[in-house]
């Protein structure tokens, strides 16, 4: 059966694959469009499996907000080039929208859900098809959902690489945005002292005690020194203890107190944080390729 340009065009529109790949699939399927689609999906799954072990440390953080509820996801790829593509950004946004609508934060469960943005296909199937089309490992890494009981959701995105959501109680949108920008810049780990787990505090105290022991000072003086350093430690890692980035003369606690507001929770995502990236020595790689080429 002759493979026409119209057939190739239709298959491209349905799969998003390249022209030559579509033509090849149609030839192998003897012009049967549905068989070609099925074969390309199977091929896509195989490609996805092969690429699953490759490091994906680039990507985007996508946010979705609806009133006093919001969701945030990190979706990774291998290169900055792909992360800036419209298709990839749309996929990440679809995942965030689904997390917001469902309230689901477990990645496996979220990936098994169907997305209206992709005509009812699951997130996982869409991810696999994108891998086959784009040629890079793509992973939905994490998801977060937050809700404010009586106030607003502060949100901030810095170039799609850093995202922040913060639940502000009895506060407005402007305060929420200021707090989200502060969190993006200052990286607090907890809202307040009470949120810091005892193990973290005890570990820090042990380290400080060991450092102070070398001073030769009496034990009661050492304990007072350590108590002071622990207070400084709390001020550094808690949101309310930090100097407010827009006015370092006041703390975030003072800012909130003046406005009669409070923060019930927050989250900060940064693309690729905690992922060990592969270091590529391009000069050496080029030399190796040149050497191999000269031998062939």
Backbone as a ProteinNet text record, in pm:
[ID]
protein_1_A
[PRIMARY]
XXXXXXXXXXXXXXXXXXXXXXXXXXXXXXXXXXXXXXXXXXXXXXXXXXXXXXXXXXXXXXXXXXXXXXXXXXXXXXXXXXXXXXXXXXXXXXXXXXXXXXXXXXXXXXXXXXXXXXXXXXXXXXXXXXXXXXXXXXXXXXXXXXXXXXXXXXXXXXXXXXXXXXXXXXXXXXXXXXXXXXXXXXXXXXXXXXXXXXXXXXXXXXXXXXXXXXXXXXXXXXXXXXXXXXXXXXXXXXXXXXXXXXXXXXXXXXXXXXXXXXXXXXXXXXXXXXXXXXXXXXXXXXXXXXXXXXXX
[TERTIARY]
84.3	0	87.4	54.2	132.7	108.4	217.4	209.5	206	94	77.5	123.1	145.1	184.6	75.4	-50.2	-162.8	-162	-126.3	-120.6	-9.2	103.7	217	180	113.6	72.2	-22.1	-118.2	-214.5	-145.9	-51.2	19.4	106.3	167.2	247	160.4	40.3	-49.2	-95.6	-109.9	-157.4	-47.8	76.5	185.2	288.7	298.4	400.3	539.6	552.2	683.3	729.5	856.2	913.9	856.4	873.3	814.4	868.5	1000.8	1060.5	1020	1010.4	969.5	825.6	740.4	600.8	590.1	667.2	663.5	709.7	816.4	868.2	763.4	695.2	593.2	477.3	439.1	330.3	369.6	493.4	541.6	537.1	587.4	591	449.8	355.7	217	134.3	200	134.8	19	40.2	-58.5	-169.7	-169.4	-272.8	-239.4	-318.5	-288.3	-292.8	-397	-411.1	-297.4	-256.4	-145.7	-15.5	-0.2	119.3	123.6	8.2	-0.3	36.7	-18.9	9.4	157.5	215.5	356.6	445.3	408.2	488.9	475.9	360.2	344.4	429.8	428	511.1	657.8	696	834.2	868.4	772.5	793.5	817.8	743.3	763.8	903.2	950.2	1084.1	1189.9	1170.1	1265.1	1265.7	1147.3	1137.6	1214.3	1200.4	1272.2	1423.3	1471	1614.1	1670.2	1589.2	1636.7	1615	1545.8	1507.1	1626.2	1740.5	1856.8	1941.6	1909.8	1991	1955.1	2055.4	2034.9	1950.2	1842	1754.7	1755	1842.5	1858.9	1817.1	1774.9	1718.9	1567.3	1495.9	1350.9	1284.7	1162.9	1087.8	1010.3	980.7	886.7	760.1	647.6	521.1	425	351.3	257	114.3	20	-121.7	-192.8	-266.3	-332.1	-479.5	-563.8	-707.1	-757.1	-767.5	-814.2	-719.6	-764.7	-683.9	-618.1	-612.4	-546.9	-449.3	-336	-235.8	-155.4	-94.7	-9.8	118.6	222.7	351.3	417.6	476.1	544.2	679.2	769.9	897.4	899.1	921.6	933	1071.1	1144.1	1283.7	1305	1406.5	1455	1607.7	1672.4	1818.2	1888.9	1827.5	1896.6	1813.6	1884.5	1819.4	1739.9	1788.1	1720.7	1579	1564.5	1432.9	1344.6	1403	1324.5	1258.7	1314.9	1260.2	1157.2	1132.3	1037.3	893.2	807.6	665.7	598.7	632.2	570.7	602.7	727.8	769.6	702.1	697.6	632.6	484	419.3	277	252.9	343.9	331.7	344.3	445.1	464.5	342.8	286.2	168	48	35.7	-74.9	-63.6	58.5	80	42.2	83.3	49.2	-101.6	-167.9	-313.8	-384.3	-333.8	-394.1	-370.7	-252	-223.4	-316.8	-341.1	-431.2	-573.8	-620.4	-758.1	-780.6	-680.7	-695.6	-647.2	-556.4	-495.1	-389.6	-355.1	-261	-116.3	-32.6	109.3	200.8	145.3	225.3	246.7	373.1	404.2	348.8	359.8	310.6	159.4	88.4	-57.4	-96.4	-25.1	-52.6	-28	79.1	114.9	13.3	-56.8	-157.2	-290	-303.4	-429.5	-437.4	-561.8	-585.5	-590.7	-536.2	-532.5	-621.4	-709.1	-795.5	-713.4	-596.9	-510	-457.1	-457.3	-406.5	-514.4	-637	-750.7	-771.1	-753.4	-780.9	-666.7	-553.2	-436.9	-383.5	-321.8	-260.6	-133.4	-93.1	32.2	148.9	146.1	256.5	267.8	154.2	158.3	205.4	158.5	201.2	350.6	400.9	544.8	626.3	580.9	652.4	651.3	539.5	529.9	620.6	632.4	722.7	868	904	1039.9	1071.6	976.1	996	1009.1	933.7	933.8	1054.6	1087.5	1194.4	1331.9	1336.1	1463.4	1540.7	1474.4	1540.4	1459.8	1530.7	1462.2	1381.4	1256.5	1167.9	1107.8	1111.4	1060.6	976.1	863.3	788.3	850.7	919.1	1000.9	925.3	847.5	779.7	662.4	570.8	451.5	417.1	355.5	320.7	187.8	101.8	-27.3	-43.1	-92.8	-109.4	-240.9	-297.9	-423.7	-420.5	-474.9	-485.4	-627.8	-641	-774.2	-849.8	-778	-850.5	-788.5	-688.5	-620.8	-595	-470.8	-434.7	-314.6	-293.8	-175.2	-76.5	40.9	147.9	220.9	252	321.9	430.5	536.9	644.6	719	748.1	828.4	944	1062.8	1181.1	1232.7	1188.8	1234.5	1197.1	1097.5	1057.5	1152.3	1260.2	1359	1342.5	1287.4	1257	1109.7	1040.9	900.1	872.6	783.7	748.3	597.7	542.5	403.7	403.4	324.2	316.3	171.8	122.9	-14	-13.6	-80.2	-86	-225	-231.3	-359.2	-383.6	-503.1	-542.2	-451.4	-401.1	-317.3	-371.8	-314.8	-363.1	-261.9	-297.9	-214.2	-78.5	-73.7	53.5	150.2	98.6	182.9	229.4	138.6	174.2	285.9	279	382.6	516.1	513.5	636.8	702.2	620.7	673.7	728.5	659.4	707.1	841.4	857.4	984.2	1093.9	1058.5	1155.6	1203.6	1109.6	1144.6	1233	1202.8	1284.6	1429	1447.5	1581.8	1653.8	1582	1647.1	1645.5	1571.7	1573.4	1548.5	1447.8	1421.3	1379.2	1403.1	1365.2	1237.6	1204.3	1088.5	1016	889.7	815.6	864.9	870.4	910.8	989.7	1034.3	1117.2	1048.2	917	843.7	841.6	860.3	857.9	989.6	1096.9	1227.7	1229.7	1258	1254.4	1368.1	1343.5	1438	1572.4	1570.1	1694.6	1786.5	1727.8	1806.5	1870.2	1791.9	1843.4	1953.5	1933	2031.7	2161.5	2150.7	2271	2349.8	2280.4	2347.4	2411.6	2342.2	2396.6	2524.7	2525.5	2645.6	2764.2	2740.1	2847.5	2901	2810.3	2850.4	2923.2	2878.5	2944.1	3086.4	3104	3237	3329.7	3276.4	3357.9	3395.3	3298.1	3322.5	3414	3418.7	3501.8	3649.5	3690.8	3831.4	3867.9	3768.7	3796.2	3863.8	3851.7	3910.5	3828.6	3711.2	3626.5	3553.1	3508	3431.2	3303.3	3254.7	3140.2	3016.2	2993.5	2873.6	2880.3	3000.3	3017.8	2997.1	3049.9	3033.7	2885.8	2809.5	2666.9	2592.7	2630.7	2569	2605.5	2731.8	2774.8	2693.3	2677.3	2603.5	2456.5	2397.1	2257.6	2240.6	2335.6	2329.7	2340.8	2428.8	2446.7	2325.7	2260.1	2137.7	2028.7	2019.8	1921.5	1950.7	2078.7	2117.3	2084.1	2105.4	2073.6	1925	1838.2	1694.5	1659.9	1725.1	1696	1733.7	1833.9	1880.4	1790.5	1737.4	1665.2	1513.7	1461.1	1315.9	1273.5	1158.6	1106.2	1084.8	1019.9	986.2	1108.6	1218.2	1338.2	1428.7	1407.4	1496.7	1464.6	1567.9	1542.3	1464.7	1363.2	1279.3	1360.9	1362.3	1450.8	1424.1	1299.7	1267.6	1293	1311.2	1341.9	1416.9	1549.7	1629.2	1630.5	1574.9	1568.4	1463.3	1371.6	1270.4	1276.2	1229.9	1220.8	1086.9	1076.8	949.5	842.9	884.3	789.7	729.3	811.8	763.8	668.9	705.5	620.6	482.6	480.8	353.8	274.3	344.8	276.8	211.2	281.6	226.7	99.9	89.3	-26.3	-131.4	-105.5	-200.8	-215.7	-110	-115.7	-20.6	-30.8	59.5	79.1	179.3	207.6	183.6	99	69	155	221.4	308.1	362.7	470	526.5	609.3	643.6	734.2	812.1	938.4	1026.5	1086.1	1066	1126.7	1230.8	1342.6	1441.2	1479.7	1479.3	1506.5	1641.4	1638.5	1761.6	1827.9	1772.1	1839	1843.2	1962.5	1980.7	2009.3	2003.2	2034.5	2182.3	2251.6	2393.4	2406.3	2458.9	2470.2	2597.4	2587.8	2706.1	2795	2922.3	3016.9	3071.8	3048.1	3091.2	3209.8	3321.4	3439.1	3431.6	3375.5	3349.5	3477.2	3583	3710.2	3762.9	3760.8	3807.2	3717.7	3586.2	3491.1	3515.3	3540.7	3567.2	3696.4	3799.4	3927.4	3912.3	3833.3	3811.2	3738.1	3635.6	3561.7	3651.3	3739.1	3831.2	3928.4	3976.6	4071.3	4004.9	3880.8	3808.3	3781.1	3753.3	3723.9	3846.5	3964.4	4086.7	4127.5	4081.6	4115.1	4023.7	3905.3	3806.4	3833.1
-120.4	0	124.8	221.7	344.8	429.9	482.8	568.8	713.9	780.2	917.2	1018.7	1142	1250.6	1278.8	1262.9	1286.7	1185.7	1060.7	957.1	987.6	1029.1	1064.4	1183	1280.7	1400.9	1364.5	1276.6	1237.4	1162.8	1076.5	1001.3	1094.3	1192.5	1290.5	1368.3	1405.5	1482.1	1399.7	1270	1183.9	1142	1134.1	1084	1188.9	1295	1396.7	1353.4	1239.8	1188.7	1255.4	1230.7	1289.2	1229.4	1302	1259.5	1124	1106.8	982.3	864.8	888.9	782.3	740.6	838.4	808.3	730.3	773.2	703.5	559.1	538.8	403.7	316.7	372.8	296.5	259.6	349.9	321.3	214.3	219.2	116.7	-20.3	-26.6	-154.3	-204.1	-109.5	-147.9	-162.7	-154.6	-168.3	-70.6	53.5	158.9	161	67.3	62.1	165.3	272.5	383.7	342.3	266.9	227.2	134.7	45.4	-45.4	33.9	136.6	220.1	296.3	348.5	419.7	326.5	206	109.5	72.5	48.8	12.7	125.2	248.2	362.2	381.7	351.7	359.9	253.7	134	26.8	64	119.4	164.8	274.2	361.7	470.6	419.6	316.1	257.3	198.8	133.8	76	184.5	293.7	405	467.1	478.3	536.2	451.4	317.2	227.7	242.7	257.3	270.2	400.4	505.3	636.2	660.9	567	589.2	605.5	545.1	553.1	676.5	756.8	875.3	989	1064.5	1171	1282.6	1317.6	1427.8	1531.1	1630.1	1729.5	1869.7	1884.5	2012.4	2002.4	2104.6	2096.2	2224.7	2212.1	2329.6	2297.4	2404	2396.9	2468.5	2397.8	2454.6	2472	2583	2614.9	2619.7	2583.3	2596.2	2644.7	2754.4	2814.7	2838.1	2805.2	2829.6	2878.3	3009.2	3066	3040	2964.2	2937.5	2799.7	2740	2609.8	2618.1	2548	2555.2	2426.1	2403	2285.8	2328.9	2251.1	2278.2	2144.7	2136	2012.7	2046.4	1950.4	1959.2	1847.4	1884.7	1787.4	1805.6	1696.2	1703.1	1647.8	1700.2	1649.7	1652.9	1623.4	1613.6	1743.5	1826.9	1947.2	2072.8	2183.2	2313.6	2348.5	2304.4	2332.1	2275.1	2149.5	2086.4	2152	2189	2249.6	2380.3	2446.9	2574	2556.5	2432.3	2406.8	2420.3	2462	2480	2348.6	2239.2	2109.5	2065.5	2081.9	2039.8	2124.8	2255.2	2345.5	2312.5	2281.7	2248	2118.5	2023.1	1896.2	1919.6	1997.5	2026.4	2097.4	2190.9	2262.7	2169.7	2076	1979.7	1893.4	1856.6	1777.9	1860.9	1988	2076.2	2096	2116	2134.1	2009.8	1893.4	1768.5	1749.8	1786.9	1777.6	1869.4	1988.2	2082.5	2028.2	1976	1926.8	1803.7	1718.7	1591.5	1597.4	1690.4	1694.8	1588.1	1515.3	1403.6	1453.3	1402.9	1439	1318.9	1198	1080	1072.3	1071.8	1081.3	963	843.6	724.9	733	772.9	784.7	897.4	1007	1120.6	1083.1	1009.8	970.2	874.4	801.3	705.1	771.3	899.9	970.7	1020.4	1034.6	1084	1236.3	1294.4	1440.4	1487.3	1582.6	1639.1	1713.1	1762	1834.7	1743.9	1611.9	1515.8	1414.8	1464.6	1386.6	1257.5	1265.7	1149.9	1051.8	1077.3	990.1	1012.2	908.8	925.8	1009.7	1066.3	1142.2	1051.9	927.1	835.2	803.7	776.3	747.6	870.4	987.3	1110.9	1132.5	1103.2	1116.3	1024.2	900.9	804.7	846.3	897.5	943.3	1064.4	1150.9	1265.8	1221.4	1119.9	1067	1015.3	941.9	887.8	999.5	1106.6	1216.6	1308.2	1340.2	1436.5	1371.2	1246.7	1176.1	1198.3	1246	1265.5	1198.3	1160.7	1110.5	1224.1	1198.1	1295.7	1229.9	1299	1243.1	1345.2	1299.3	1379.2	1346.1	1442.8	1413.2	1425.5	1532.5	1554.1	1649.3	1642.6	1726.9	1770.6	1888.1	1944.4	2017.7	2002.8	2071.5	2139.9	2263.1	2339.1	2415.2	2440.3	2512.8	2608.3	2725.9	2825.1	2824.8	2812.2	2802.1	2934.6	3044.9	3171.4	3289.3	3261.8	3374.4	3353.7	3371.2	3366.6	3277.1	3238	3162.3	3257.7	3266.9	3342.8	3253.4	3304.9	3225.3	3308.3	3238.5	3306.7	3204.4	3242.7	3158.8	3240.8	3188.1	3257	3183.7	3231.8	3173.3	3028.6	2980.9	2841.7	2744.2	2794.3	2706.8	2700.9	2805.5	2807.3	2840.6	2763.5	2790	2788.8	2875.5	2883.4	2898	2824	2841.2	2860.7	2956.6	2981.1	3010.5	2943.9	2963.5	3070.2	3181.3	3294.2	3301.7	3298.1	3308.3	3454.6	3502.8	3641.2	3744.9	3708.7	3800.8	3817	3910.9	3934.7	3885.7	3904.9	3855.1	3923.6	4052.4	4124.4	4070.5	4045.5	3988.3	3849.3	3772.9	3638.2	3639.6	3732.2	3741	3782.3	3878.7	3922.3	3807	3729	3616	3508.1	3484.4	3383.6	3424.7	3552.1	3600.8	3591.7	3621.6	3609	3464.4	3369.9	3228.3	3183.1	3231.5	3196.4	3241.1	3361.4	3417.5	3364.3	3345.8	3317.3	3170.7	3086.7	2942.3	2896.3	2943.6	2889.6	2742.9	2667.5	2526.3	2500.2	2590.1	2572	2705.8	2700.3	2823.6	2890.5	2813	2870.1	2768.3	2808.9	2722.4	2590	2596.3	2476.5	2369.9	2410.6	2315.9	2241	2289.8	2225.8	2099.6	1986.6	1861.2	1855.1	1783.4	1775.3	1716.8	1622.7	1559.5	1660.8	1748.7	1851.8	1946.8	1987	2078.6	2011.7	1887.1	1817.1	1795.5	1764.2	1747	1876.5	1987.8	2116.6	2151.8	2122.4	2150.3	2069.7	1943	1859.5	1917.3	1961.2	2019	2145.3	2231.8	2358.1	2334.6	2236.3	2204.5	2155.9	2073.7	2021.3	2134.2	2228.3	2342.4	2432	2455.6	2545.6	2484	2350.6	2283.1	2318.6	2351.3	2385.3	2524.8	2600.3	2737.5	2743.8	2636.9	2635.7	2709.2	2757.1	2832	2735.8	2787.1	2703.3	2650.2	2536.1	2468.7	2557.4	2636.7	2720.3	2830	2878.7	2979	2915.3	2794.1	2721.9	2699.5	2661.6	2635.6	2763.6	2875.9	3003.3	3041.4	3015.8	3043.1	2959.8	2831.7	2741.6	2781.9	2820.2	2865.3	2985.3	3076.9	3193	3152.8	3056.2	3010.6	2931.2	2861.3	2789.3	2888.8	3000	3103.4	3160.3	3178.9	3227.6	3123.6	2996.4	2885.8	2886.7	2903.9	2912	3030.3	3142.2	3262.7	3243.3	3160.7	3138.2	3041.8	2940.3	2834.1	2848.2	2937.9	2954.5	3080.2	3070.8	3183.6	3304.8	3285.2	3399.9	3462.8	3388.7	3442	3519.7	3507.6	3571.2	3719.6	3799.7	3939.1	3940.4	4023.2	4030.8	4090	4024.3	4064.7	4206.4	4251.2	4385.1	4494.9	4451.9	4546.9	4471.1	4455.8	4376.2	4429.7	4548.3	4603.3	4532.1	4459.7	4385.5	4238.3	4153.3	4010.8	3981.3	3862.6	3820.1	3810	3770	3763.4	3901	4004.4	4140.8	4183.4	4151.2	4182.4	4120.1	3991.3	3921.2	3978	4006.5	4060.2	4194.2	4279.4	4411.2	4401	4293.8	4278.4	4183.2	4131.2	4039	3909.9	3868.3	3748.6	3641	3523.4	3413.2	3324.2	3238.4	3143.6	3003.1	2927.9	2791.1	2686.8	2724.9	2630.8	2690.2	2630.8	2675.6	2563.1	2579.5	2486.5	2561.3	2525.7	2583.1	2468.9	2471.2	2374.8	2447.7	2383.5	2433	2319.3	2346.3	2242.1	2175.7	2043.6	1966.3	1959.8	2025.7	2022.9	1880.3	1840.2	1706.2	1599.7	1634.3	1537.7	1550.2	1440.3	1442.1	1445.9	1557	1575.6	1511.9	1465.5	1411.4	1526	1519.5	1620.2	1577.9	1659.9	1626.4	1713.4	1649.1	1719.5	1718	1827.4	1830	1825	1886.8	1886.4	1744.4	1669.8	1531.2	1446.4	1470.9	1393.8	1414.6	1538.5	1568.5	1502	1506.4	1444.1	1293.2	1231.9	1087.4	1053.1	1133.9	1109.1	1126.3	1227.3	1252.5	1136.3	1085.5	974.4	848.6	824.8	707.8	718.7	841.4	864.2	840	877.6	862	717.7	631	489.1	411.8	471.3	399.1	418.2
0	0	0	-82.8	-90.5	33.5	89.3	208.1	160.9	183.9	135.9	240.2	193	282.5	385.1	344.4	435.4	549.7	519.4	622.9	723.4	670.1	757.7	846	785.3	860.3	974.3	946.2	1049.3	1163.9	1130.6	1234	1318.5	1253.8	1327.5	1426	1381.5	1468.4	1587.5	1568.8	1676.5	1772.9	1725.8	1811.1	1847.8	1767.2	1791.7	1750.4	1683.8	1642.5	1513.1	1478.3	1358.3	1230.5	1119.2	992.6	947.2	950.7	903.9	992.2	1123.4	1215.2	1185.7	1154.6	1121.3	990.8	892.5	763.8	778.4	856.8	879.6	948.3	1048.5	1121.1	1029.4	939.8	846.6	745.4	699.6	606.3	672.7	798.9	870.2	902.5	919.2	947.8	820.4	704.2	574.2	559.1	608.9	591.3	693.6	787.8	891	999.4	1003	1092.5	1239.7	1278.8	1418.5	1460.9	1372.9	1403.4	1418.1	1336.2	1344	1476	1517.5	1645.2	1759.7	1759.6	1866.2	1869	1750.9	1743.2	1796.2	1764.8	1810.2	1960.4	2016.6	2162.7	2231.3	2177.8	2234.4	2225.5	2110.9	2091.6	2190.7	2215.7	2310.6	2450.9	2490.7	2623.2	2635	2529.5	2531.2	2543.1	2469.3	2477.1	2616.4	2675.8	2810	2910.1	2898.9	2989.7	2974.8	2851.5	2827.1	2884.6	2883.1	2928.2	3077.5	3144.7	3284.3	3377.4	3342.7	3430.6	3409.3	3310.2	3281.6	3376.4	3418.1	3516.1	3456.5	3527.3	3485.8	3597.8	3586.2	3693.1	3650.1	3524.7	3479.6	3489.7	3446.6	3450	3493.4	3544.9	3589	3716.5	3790.6	3902.5	3856.1	3857.9	3811.8	3929.4	3929.4	4035.8	3981.3	4066.2	4032.5	4157.9	4147.2	4263.2	4233.3	4330	4318.3	4453.9	4468.4	4594.5	4709.1	4807.4	4925.9	4922	4803.8	4787.6	4671.2	4683.6	4577.3	4571.3	4455.1	4435.3	4364.8	4386.8	4323.3	4290.8	4171.3	4130.6	4069.9	4079.6	4006.9	3904	3778.9	3670.3	3607.8	3595.7	3551	3411.1	3345.6	3217.1	3223	3110.4	3111.3	3076.1	2994.6	2947.1	2968.3	2982.2	2997.4	2871.6	2756.9	2629.7	2630.4	2670	2674.4	2780	2893.6	3001.6	2959.3	2858.9	2811.8	2699.5	2658.9	2550.9	2596.4	2505.2	2537	2575.9	2507.1	2536.8	2678.9	2717	2850.2	2958	2935.5	3031.1	3045.1	2933.4	2936	3013.8	2996.3	3069.2	3219.4	3260.4	3402.2	3460.7	3383.6	3431.7	3444.9	3352.5	3359.1	3484.3	3520.3	3642.5	3764.8	3766.7	3879.1	3890.1	3777.4	3777.3	3832.2	3794.7	3841.2	3991.2	4038.2	4181.7	4260.4	4206.5	4272.6	4276.7	4164.2	4155.9	4243.4	4252.6	4324.6	4468.7	4497.2	4630	4650	4543.5	4552.3	4546.5	4637.7	4636.9	4615.3	4620.1	4590.8	4439.6	4397.5	4255.2	4176.5	4232.3	4161.3	4140.9	4245.9	4235.3	4140.7	4147.6	4059.3	3913.5	3889.1	3752.4	3691.9	3776.9	3727.3	3693.5	3727.1	3701.5	3557.8	3511.4	3376	3375.8	3270.6	3259.6	3145.1	3176.3	3072.1	2967.7	3006.8	2913.2	2803.3	2828.4	2729.6	2690.9	2677.8	2627.7	2706.2	2837.6	2921.5	2935.9	2871.1	2891.4	3032.5	3087.7	3219.2	3207.1	3318.7	3322.9	3285.2	3332.4	3304.8	3156.1	3090.4	2947.4	2870.1	2909.2	2843.6	2861.1	2980.7	3007.2	2916.7	2902.9	2819.6	2673.1	2627.3	2489	2465.2	2565.4	2552	2545.1	2623.5	2618.8	2479	2421	2286.6	2183.6	2202.6	2106.7	2123.3	2248.9	2275.4	2282.5	2331.1	2336.9	2464.9	2570.8	2699.5	2810.3	2916.6	3035.5	3097.3	3128.9	3192.1	3315.1	3427.1	3551.2	3628.1	3679	3776.3	3911.4	3969.7	4087.9	4219.7	4236.3	4364.3	4346.3	4442.4	4438.4	4580.7	4589.8	4719.6	4705.3	4805.9	4806.9	4942.6	4941.9	5065.4	5060.4	5179.6	5186.9	5304.9	5286.1	5393	5445.9	5578.1	5636.8	5635.4	5655.5	5670.7	5596.4	5514.9	5450.9	5304.1	5265.6	5124.2	5103	4979.2	4941.4	4875.7	4932.6	4868.8	4771.5	4653.7	4553.7	4488.6	4447.9	4377.3	4293.4	4170.7	4081.3	4028.4	4042.7	3993.5	3869.5	3753.6	3628	3608.1	3681.1	3668.1	3734.8	3795.6	3858.9	4010.5	4068.3	4211.5	4226.7	4308.1	4333	4482.3	4525.5	4668.1	4682.1	4777	4818.9	4969.9	5018.2	5161.9	5199.1	5305.2	5353.3	5461.3	5432.5	5524.7	5585.2	5717.2	5785.8	5826.2	5794.9	5826.1	5758.6	5642.3	5566.4	5425.9	5350.5	5214.7	5110.7	4984.4	4874.4	4869.8	4899.1	4895.4	5000.8	5121.2	5226.1	5185.5	5126.8	5082.6	4980.1	4884	4782.3	4843.1	4935.8	5001.9	5078.1	5146.8	5222.7	5129.5	5018.4	4922.8	4863.2	4830.2	4777.3	4883.6	5008.6	5117.7	5130	5126.7	5139.6	5023.9	4903.7	4787.3	4807.4	4865.1	4881.3	5004.3	5115.6	5243.6	5285.3	5218.1	5238.2	5382.1	5451.3	5585	5574.4	5681.4	5682.5	5761.2	5852.8	5939.5	5954.9	6000.1	6024.1	6151.3	6262.7	6390.6	6472.5	6591.9	6676	6708.6	6733	6772.7	6662.3	6540.2	6428.3	6410.8	6473	6459.2	6545.4	6484.8	6560.3	6661.3	6769.5	6880.7	6837.4	6744.3	6700.1	6631.1	6550.3	6482.6	6583.3	6684	6786	6867.1	6905.7	6986.8	6909.6	6782.2	6700.4	6692.2	6670.6	6663.7	6798.5	6906.6	7039.7	7066	7024.8	7043	6967.7	6845.1	6763.8	6828.8	6874.8	6937.3	7068.9	7146.2	7272.5	7247.9	7145.6	7112.6	7068.6	6992.5	6948	7066.5	7154.7	7268.4	7373.2	7378.9	7478.9	7463.4	7343.1	7316.9	7366.2	7410.2	7452.9	7590.2	7667.9	7800.5	7904.2	7869.8	7962.2	8056.2	8172.3	8265.4	8200.2	8251.2	8192.2	8187	8296.6	8297.5	8191.5	8164.1	8058.9	7922.1	7905.5	7778.3	7748.3	7851.2	7830	7790.2	7850.5	7812.8	7669.3	7631.5	7493.9	7395.1	7428.5	7339.2	7331.2	7443.3	7442.9	7347.8	7350.9	7262.4	7115.8	7089.2	6950.9	6901.9	6991.6	6955	6917	6992.4	6957.2	6818.5	6788.7	6656	6549.2	6583.1	6492.3	6456.7	6559.2	6535.3	6444.2	6468.7	6389.1	6243.4	6217.6	6080.3	6004.1	6072.7	6001	6005.8	6090.1	6096.4	6021.8	5959	5883.1	5973	6085.9	6171.1	6235.4	6246.5	6310.1	6216.6	6086.7	5988.8	5970.5	5939	5900.5	5769.1	5761.1	5641.6	5526.4	5411.4	5302.1	5251	5258.6	5207.9	5312.3	5437	5544.4	5653.9	5639.8	5733.9	5877.1	5897.7	6033	6118.7	6054.7	6129.7	6093.3	6184.8	6155.4	6088.6	6031.7	5973.3	6082.5	6202.8	6314.8	6342.5	6338.4	6361.1	6248.3	6125.3	6010.3	6026.2	6061.4	6077.9	6195.7	6304.4	6422.2	6395.8	6321.1	6289.4	6205.4	6127.6	6038.9	6095.2	6215.2	6276.5	6199.4	6132.3	6047.7	6100.5	6044	6078.7	5957.2	5964.4	5856.2	5909.2	5841.1	5884.7	5814	5707	5637.7	5509	5459	5331.7	5271.6	5145.2	5077.7	4971	4959	4856.5	4775.7	4644.7	4553.6	4468.5	4445.6	4350.8	4257.5	4129.2	4029.9	4056.1	4063.5	4071	4206.2	4309.4	4439.9	4493	4537	4590.8	4487.4	4359.1	4253.1	4217	4220.1	4184	4032	3982.2	3838.1	3784.6	3661.4	3594.3	3546.7	3582.8	3536.9	3401.2	3302.2	3165.8	3125.9	3092.9	3044.5	2892.2	2834.4	2691.4	2608.8	2656.4	2582.6	2569.2	2679.4	2677.2	2589.3	2596.8	2517	2367.7	2327.9	2187.7	2141.6	2226.9	2192.3	2176.1	2263.9	2254.2	2125.9	2089.1	1966.4	1844.4	1848.4	1736.9	1721.2	1836.2	1832.6	1776.5	1819.4	1769.7	1620.7	1575.5	1434.2	1348.5	1400	1321.9	1305.6	1398.6	1391.7	1297.4	1273.9	1191.6	1043.1
[MASK]
++++++++++++++++++++++++++++++++++++++++++++++++++++++++++++++++++++++++++++++++++++++++++++++++++++++++++++++++++++++++++++++++++++++++++++++++++++++++++++++++++++++++++++++++++++++++++++++++++++++++++++++++++++++++++++++++++++++++++++++++++++++++++++++++++++++++++++++++++++++++++++++++++++++++

